[in-house]
Amino acid sequence: SLAGVAEGCPVVCVGAGPSLDKNFEHLRDFPGLIMCVDKSYKMLLGRGIEPDLVVSVDCHPDLIADMMDTPQNGRHVAILNSCSDPQIADRWRGKIFWYNMKHPGVQWCDRVLPAVFPSLTGIPNVGCVGNTCLMVSAHLNAGRIVLVGMDFGYTGGKMHAQRFEPGPDGGMIHLEVDHAAMLEARSGKMEVDGVVTYVAHRGYAKTASDIADKLALNVVNCTEGGILRGVPQRTLEQEVADLREQGFSGRAPREKIAIA
């Protein structure tokens, strides 16, 4: 179980939003656990940053399995939905922690999964993997939750941060992406505070601020872009400097994860 392993310590939740490109270098010095969503996993590896935890909620076999399939994944820990397609676990070489998704009113989630997997922690369905990272951080008892790359929108006209894929030698190669064409083809677009986003993303951003409020979490948004406004904002550079000055280190939580 991962319950309480980050007691009082900082945890950074890294999304795949476009703003990750402008401040990712400060993650190298983050004095706590680094947790990322499945889509940002290769984005971090491509920049030489090793995440401690990789979170996935979706059950799409090929899409998510490809996102998490790297030669390096044996060094990292995955947190997977109990309904994840077997392909995802088959390609993951590292440790896996499983959870049941709770979804009030859905019989499969409310009754079947707890009966089949009674020992697994239940985490409410909160709409997207970025918000699930918030819920996992609360389960870890994080003392400070730092959000990075959580744009919930297409900041600067980009769909996501720079992408990377493993090359023939196992190293990560940067992929060129036509953001303008993808954004043009995107349906359901809208604008919030001057940022183009997707209708559902606006709801996810509201849910993120509601989670922080209702669970009384110590959350700060260091994304430096996007549409999330319901939590305190500051730069990642200043946040990392302050945490390091306070003497935090990710060593103890990492040791707990290793033996959990």
N, C-alpha and C positions, 0 to 999 in steps of 0.2 A: 504494500500500500504506500501511496505517496502522501497520505494525509499528514499535514504539518511539517513536511521535510524542510520547508523554507521559513520556518517560524521566525518572524520578525525581520527577515532578510529581503532585499530587493529582488524583484523578478521583472525582466523586460519582456514584453509580448511584441513580437515582430511580425507585422503584416507585409503584404506584397505591394502596397500602394506606391505610386510614383515618387512620393516624398522620401522614400528610403534611399534613393540615389544621392540625396544631398547631405545626409548626416550619418550614413552607415559607419563611417570610419570611427565614430565615437563608441560604437559597440565593442570594438576591440578592447577597450579599457573598462567595460561595464563590470562593476564589482558585485556581481550576483548571478543568478541563474538567467540564461538566455533561452527563452521559449519562442519558437516560431511556428507559423502556420505551414501547412504542407506546401503551399505555392511559393513561399519565400525561402524554403529550405535550400534549394540549389542557388538561390540568389545570395545567400550568406556564404555558402561554400565557395562560390565563385569569387568572393571577396576575401577568402582566407579566414572567415569567422566560423567557429565551431559552436553550433547550438547544443545546449544540454538536452532539450526536450523538443520534439516535433509533434504537433497536434493535428489530427485529422478527424473530420466528422462525416464526410461524404462516403457514399458506398459505391461510387462509380468505379468499376474495376480497372479499366485501362488508364483513364485520366489520372486518378490519384496514385495508382501503382507507379506510373511513369514519373510523377512528380517526386516520389520518395525513393526512386531506384537510383542509387549512386554507389560507386565502389567504396565510398567512405561511410556508408550508413551503419556499418558494424560498430562504429565508435560512438553512436548516439542512441538515444532512447525515444521510442515512439509511444504516443498515447492515442489509442484507436477506439473507435466506436465498436461495440460488440457485433454490429451488423456489417462491419466493413467486409468488402469482398476478400476472399482468401488470397487472391493474387497480391494484395497489398502486403499481407504478412509474409507470404512466400518470398517476396523480393527483399524484405527487410531482414538484415543480418544482425541487428542489435537487439537489445532488450525491448520488450513491449509490455506496456501497462494497458489494460482494457477497462472500459467503462460502459455502462448502459445509458442510453439516452432516455431521459424522462420527458414525456410529452402528454400533459393532462388531456384526457379525452380520447386518446388513441390507445385502443385496447392492447395492441402489440407492445407498445412501450410501457404501458401502465401495469399490465398483468403478465404477459407472456415472458418478456425478457427478465423481469425479476424472479420469475419462477424457474426459468432455465439457468440463469446465472445469478443465484442469490447472493454470492459473495462479492459481486462487483459494485463499485460505487455508482450511484445514479447522478447524472449531471443533466439539468434541464436543457431542453432544446431552446437556444437563444438566437436562432436564425442564421448564424454564420460562424465560421471557424475562428474568426478574430474574437468574437464575443465569447466563444467557448474557452479561449485562452484566459479571458478574464475570470471565468468560473473556475477553471483549473487553478489559477493563481490563488483564488480564495480558498480552494481546497488545500493548497500547500501552506496556507496561513502566511502568505507573503506580507511583509511589513510595509512594502512600498511596491506599487505596480506601475511600471513605466510603459507607455504605449508608443510604438515607433512603426511607421509605415502603415498606420491605420487611417488611411485617407477617407475611406468610404466614398470615394469619388475619383474622377479622372483629372487630377491636378496637373496644370500645365498642358492639357490636351493629351496626356499619356494614359494608357489603359492600366499600366502597372510599372513596377520598377524594372531595371534591366534584367534580362533573363540569361541564364547560363545552362549549359548541358555538358555532361561528361564527354571528353574527347577520347580518341583511340588509346591514348596513354593513361587514361584515368583522370587527367587534369580537367579543369572546368574551362569551357570555351564560351565566350560571350556570343549571344545570338542577336542579330539585327532584326528588328520588328517594325512593321509599318503601322505605327500607332494611329496615324490619321485615317487610314483606310478602315482599320478595325473600329475606330470611334464613329466614323461615318455610318458603318453598317450596324452599329449597336442600336437596338430598339429600346423604347421606354426611357429615353434620356430626359433629364430635366436639369434645372440649374438651382443651386443653393449657395448663397453668399458668393456668387461669381464663379463657382466651381461646377463644371458639368458633372453630373452623376447619373445614377440609375435609380429608378423609383424605389426599388427595394432597399438600396443602400441608405437612403434617408431614414428608413425605419430601423435599419441595423444601427445607425449612429445614435438614434434616440434610445434604442435598447441598451447600448453601451453605457450611456450616461445614467439610465435608469438602474442598471445593475450596480454601478458604482454608488449611487445614492441609496438604494434600498438595502444593500448589503453593507453600507457604511465602509466601503473600501477606500484605502489611501491611494488614489489613482492620479497620475499626472500624464497629460498628453504631450509627448515630445515629438509628435509626427512632423510638425512644422509645415503643415499644409492640410488640404482636405476640408471636411465639413463637420468634424466632431467638435462641438462647442460646450457640451454640458459638464466638462471636467476642467480642472486647472490646466493652463497651457504654459510651457516653457521650452527652452532649447535643450536638446539632448546633451550638448556639450556642457552646459551649466549643471544639469542634473547629475551627470557622471562625476563632474568635479566635486560637487557637494557630497555625493554618496561616498566617494573615496576619502574625502576629508573627514567624514564621520567614521571611517575605519572599517567599512563593510568589505567583505570578501565572499566570493561564491564557493569557497573551498568546503565548508562544513555541509551545506546542502548537497553539493555534488557527491560528497562521501556517503551521505545518507541514501541518495538515489542509487549509488553503486551497490549498496548492500541490501536495498529494499526488495 
